[in-house]
Amino acid sequence: MARRAGALALVLVGGAVALCGCGGATPAPRTSVLSGPRQGTVHHAAAVRDGPRGTESVPILMYHVIQQAPPGAPFPGLYTTAADFSAQMHALADAGYHAVTMNQVWENWHRGTPLPRGRPVVISFDNGYASQFTAALPVLRQLGWVGVENIQLTGLPPSQGGLSRRQVRLMIRDGWELDTQGNSHADLITLDQAGLAFQIADARRTLQERYHVPVLWFCYPSGHYDLTVIDAVKAAGFRGSTTVLHGWASPTENAFALPRLEVLAGWSGAELLGQIDGMRDLPAPGSHYP
């Protein structure tokens, strides 16, 4: 049974906007430059079993373009202004949250590795828009937080508002986790085995060779997946995958169908907190799968 959700993605093709999957359109990338990686960040240390396995559920937030929607944008709801994003992150911090990565959550759930103090929340970003680097990263850095980048390898070049390789490397140096939505943000449930291997296993291999970091989580483009897709993600060596269905991620759920919350344009910090609280008790989207 395929799982579908309403999140949309856009890719700019020769200046035109085309529907593609879960994400938003973006104008030309900004050009602000970071001063360098945050000091004291430890990357990819071997996990140590420090105690009993974690049992805490975690909200995973989903962002797309972090800037004002341009006039005539087909899907303005997928844009979050830099000011709104900053207000939302500070509201989370004031409510006791602390941003963590998917790998930190997994290590806590499976090996008992402690999470940072505070209520854990994952701040994930889809598609690989440059505004995630220029506008979101400085806000997270100010809080001492990191994000999770679900990047697609093609279809969103820097000339059309996508992240450059240099920007991706700086995000990684700053402590961000690199994950993927595949090579070209394809509709996975329409593909044969060769196509799935290209989109899933090949994308993971390419990213790991290019950036020299483990890529352990997959994000279903447009939230489209079924049992065949899940099997391909497992076979590629991923720890799990995320959907666009709402709910809190729990260690008792299927790790290959974890829910998230899509953050929409115009939400205040208080509205975001209300949305997070409101989805706490929603049924797990992965409950239908082994």
C-alpha positions as CSV (number, residue, x, y, z in Angstrom):
1,M,0.0,0.0,0.0
2,A,1.6,3.3,-1.0
3,R,1.7,6.2,1.4
4,R,1.1,9.6,-0.2
5,A,1.0,13.1,1.4
6,G,0.4,16.6,0.2
7,A,3.9,18.0,0.4
8,L,5.1,19.4,-2.9
9,A,8.5,20.2,-4.4
10,L,9.4,22.6,-7.1
11,V,12.4,22.6,-9.4
12,L,13.3,25.6,-11.5
13,V,14.0,24.7,-15.1
14,G,15.3,27.5,-17.3
15,G,13.6,30.0,-15.0
16,A,10.3,28.2,-15.0
17,V,8.8,26.4,-12.1
18,A,8.0,22.7,-12.4
19,L,6.3,20.4,-9.9
20,C,8.7,17.7,-8.6
21,G,8.2,16.5,-5.1
22,C,8.3,17.8,-1.5
23,G,9.9,21.2,-1.5
24,G,9.4,24.7,-2.6
25,A,10.6,27.0,-5.4
26,T,13.3,29.6,-4.7
27,P,14.7,32.5,-6.6
28,A,18.4,33.1,-7.1
29,P,20.6,32.1,-4.1
30,R,21.9,34.6,-1.6
31,T,25.6,35.2,-1.3
32,S,26.3,35.7,2.4
33,V,29.5,33.8,3.5
34,L,30.0,32.1,6.8
35,S,33.0,32.8,8.9
36,G,33.8,29.2,9.4
37,P,32.8,26.1,11.4
38,R,31.6,26.3,15.0
39,Q,34.5,25.4,17.3
40,G,34.3,22.4,19.5
41,T,32.0,20.3,17.3
42,V,32.8,16.6,17.3
43,H,31.9,14.8,14.1
44,H,31.1,11.1,13.6
45,A,32.5,9.8,16.9
46,A,32.0,6.1,17.5
47,A,28.9,5.6,19.6
48,V,29.3,4.1,23.0
49,R,26.5,2.3,24.9
50,D,26.1,4.6,27.9
51,G,22.9,3.3,29.5
52,P,19.5,1.8,28.8
53,R,18.0,2.4,25.3
54,G,16.2,5.7,25.0
55,T,12.4,5.7,24.9
56,E,11.6,9.3,24.3
57,S,9.6,10.3,21.2
58,V,11.0,13.1,19.1
59,P,9.3,15.7,16.8
60,I,11.0,16.0,13.4
61,L,10.4,19.4,11.7
62,M,10.5,19.8,7.9
63,Y,11.5,23.0,6.2
64,H,12.0,24.0,2.6
65,V,12.9,27.5,1.5
66,I,14.0,30.0,4.2
67,Q,13.1,33.3,2.6
68,Q,10.1,35.4,1.6
69,A,8.1,33.8,-1.2
70,P,8.6,35.8,-4.5
71,P,5.5,37.3,-6.1
72,G,3.6,34.6,-8.0
73,A,5.3,31.7,-6.3
74,P,3.1,28.6,-7.1
75,F,3.5,27.2,-3.6
76,P,4.1,30.1,-1.2
77,G,3.3,27.9,1.8
78,L,6.6,26.2,1.4
79,Y,8.5,29.4,2.2
80,T,9.4,30.4,5.7
81,T,10.9,33.9,6.1
82,A,14.2,34.2,7.9
83,A,12.5,36.3,10.6
84,D,9.8,33.7,11.1
85,F,12.4,30.9,11.2
86,S,14.5,32.7,13.8
87,A,11.4,33.4,15.9
88,Q,10.4,29.7,15.7
89,M,13.9,28.5,16.7
90,H,14.0,30.8,19.7
91,A,10.5,29.7,20.7
92,L,11.6,26.1,20.7
93,A,14.7,27.0,22.8
94,D,12.5,29.0,25.3
95,A,10.2,25.9,25.5
96,G,13.2,23.7,26.5
97,Y,13.9,22.1,23.2
98,H,17.4,21.3,21.9
99,A,18.0,20.4,18.2
100,V,19.6,17.0,17.5
101,T,20.3,14.9,14.4
102,M,18.7,11.8,13.2
103,N,21.8,9.9,14.0
104,Q,21.9,11.2,17.6
105,V,18.3,10.0,18.0
106,W,19.1,6.6,16.6
107,E,22.1,6.2,18.9
108,N,20.0,7.1,21.8
109,W,17.2,4.7,20.9
110,H,19.5,1.8,20.0
111,R,22.6,2.3,22.1
112,G,21.6,4.4,25.0
113,T,23.9,7.2,24.0
114,P,22.7,10.3,25.9
115,L,21.2,13.2,24.0
116,P,22.0,16.8,24.8
117,R,20.1,18.3,27.7
118,G,16.7,19.5,26.9
119,R,13.7,18.2,24.9
120,P,15.0,16.8,21.6
121,V,13.8,18.1,18.3
122,V,15.1,17.4,14.8
123,I,15.2,20.4,12.4
124,S,15.3,18.9,8.9
125,F,15.5,20.6,5.5
126,D,14.4,19.1,2.2
127,N,15.8,19.4,-1.4
128,G,18.9,21.4,-0.8
129,Y,18.0,25.1,-1.2
130,A,20.8,27.6,-0.7
131,S,18.7,29.6,1.7
132,Q,19.0,26.7,4.2
133,F,22.7,27.6,4.3
134,T,22.5,31.4,4.1
135,A,19.4,32.0,6.3
136,A,18.9,28.9,8.5
137,L,22.4,27.9,9.5
138,P,23.3,31.2,11.1
139,V,20.2,31.0,13.3
140,L,21.0,27.5,14.4
141,R,24.6,28.3,14.9
142,Q,23.7,31.1,17.3
143,L,21.7,28.7,19.4
144,G,24.5,26.1,19.3
145,W,22.2,23.8,17.2
146,V,22.6,21.9,14.0
147,G,20.3,20.8,11.2
148,V,19.7,17.8,9.0
149,E,20.0,18.3,5.3
150,N,18.0,16.0,3.0
151,I,19.7,16.8,-0.2
152,Q,18.9,15.8,-3.8
153,L,21.9,15.4,-6.1
154,T,20.4,16.8,-9.3
155,G,17.7,19.1,-10.4
156,L,18.4,22.1,-8.2
157,P,21.8,23.5,-9.2
158,P,23.2,26.7,-7.5
159,S,22.2,28.7,-10.6
160,Q,18.6,27.9,-9.8
161,G,18.7,28.4,-6.0
162,G,20.4,25.1,-4.9
163,L,23.2,24.5,-2.5
164,S,26.8,24.5,-3.9
165,R,29.2,21.8,-2.9
166,R,31.2,24.3,-0.9
167,Q,28.1,25.2,1.0
168,V,27.3,21.6,1.7
169,R,30.9,21.1,3.0
170,L,30.6,24.1,5.3
171,M,27.3,22.8,6.7
172,I,28.9,19.5,7.4
173,R,31.9,21.2,9.0
174,D,29.4,23.1,11.2
175,G,28.0,19.8,12.5
176,W,25.0,19.3,10.2
177,E,24.0,15.8,9.3
178,L,23.9,15.0,5.6
179,D,21.0,12.7,4.4
180,T,19.3,12.4,1.0
181,Q,16.2,12.3,-1.0
182,G,17.9,10.5,-3.9
183,N,19.5,11.4,-7.1
184,S,16.8,13.3,-8.9
185,H,13.8,13.5,-6.5
186,A,11.9,10.9,-8.5
187,D,8.6,9.3,-7.6
188,L,10.0,6.1,-6.2
189,I,6.8,4.0,-6.3
190,T,6.9,4.2,-10.2
191,L,10.4,2.8,-10.6
192,D,11.7,-0.7,-11.3
193,Q,14.5,-2.2,-9.3
194,A,17.3,-0.6,-11.4
195,G,15.7,2.8,-11.0
196,L,15.3,2.4,-7.3
197,A,18.9,1.3,-6.9
198,F,20.0,4.4,-8.8
199,Q,17.9,6.8,-6.8
200,I,18.6,5.2,-3.4
201,A,21.8,3.2,-3.2
202,D,23.7,5.2,-5.9
203,A,22.8,8.5,-4.2
204,R,24.1,7.3,-0.9
205,R,27.3,6.0,-2.4
206,T,27.9,9.2,-4.4
207,L,27.3,11.5,-1.4
208,Q,29.6,9.5,0.9
209,E,32.4,9.5,-1.7
210,R,31.9,13.2,-2.4
211,Y,31.7,14.5,1.2
212,H,33.4,11.7,3.2
213,V,30.7,11.4,5.8
214,P,28.2,8.6,6.5
215,V,24.8,9.1,4.9
216,L,22.4,7.0,7.0
217,W,18.9,8.3,6.5
218,F,16.7,8.5,3.5
219,C,13.8,11.0,2.9
220,Y,11.0,9.8,0.6
221,P,10.5,12.4,-2.2
222,S,6.9,13.7,-2.0
223,G,6.4,11.2,0.8
224,H,5.7,8.4,-1.8
225,Y,6.8,5.0,-0.6
226,D,5.6,1.4,-0.4
227,L,7.0,-1.9,0.7
228,T,9.2,-2.3,-2.4
229,V,10.7,1.2,-1.8
230,I,11.2,0.4,1.9
231,D,13.0,-2.8,1.0
232,A,15.3,-0.9,-1.4
233,V,16.1,1.7,1.3
234,K,17.0,-1.1,3.7
235,A,19.1,-2.9,1.1
236,A,21.1,0.3,0.5
237,G,22.2,0.3,4.1
238,F,20.2,3.2,5.5
239,R,19.3,3.2,9.2
240,G,15.8,4.5,8.4
241,S,13.7,7.0,6.5
242,T,11.3,9.9,7.0
243,T,7.9,10.6,5.5
244,V,5.8,13.8,5.2
245,L,3.0,12.4,7.4
246,H,2.5,14.1,10.8
247,G,3.3,12.7,14.2
248,W,6.2,12.2,16.6
249,A,8.9,9.8,15.8
250,S,9.2,7.0,18.4
251,P,11.6,4.1,18.9
252,T,8.7,1.7,18.9
253,E,7.7,2.6,15.3
254,N,9.0,1.4,12.0
255,A,12.3,3.3,11.5
256,F,11.7,3.3,7.7
257,A,8.4,5.3,8.0
258,L,9.1,8.0,10.6
259,P,6.7,11.0,10.7
260,R,7.6,14.7,10.5
261,L,5.8,18.0,10.7
262,E,5.9,20.2,7.6
263,V,6.3,23.8,8.7
264,L,4.2,26.2,6.6
265,A,4.6,29.9,5.8
266,G,3.6,32.5,8.4
267,W,3.6,30.3,11.5
268,S,4.7,32.2,14.6
269,G,6.8,30.5,17.3
270,A,3.7,29.9,19.4
271,E,1.8,28.4,16.4
272,L,4.7,26.0,15.8
273,L,4.8,24.9,19.4
274,G,1.0,24.3,19.2
275,Q,1.4,22.3,16.0
276,I,4.1,20.1,17.6
277,D,2.0,19.5,20.7
278,G,-1.1,18.8,18.6
279,M,0.5,16.0,16.7
280,R,2.0,14.1,19.7
281,D,-0.7,11.5,19.8
282,L,-1.3,10.9,16.1
283,P,-1.0,7.2,15.0
284,A,2.4,6.1,13.6
285,P,2.5,6.2,9.8
286,G,4.7,3.1,9.8
287,S,2.3,0.9,11.8
288,H,1.1,-0.7,8.5
289,Y,4.6,-2.0,7.6
290,P,6.8,-4.7,9.1
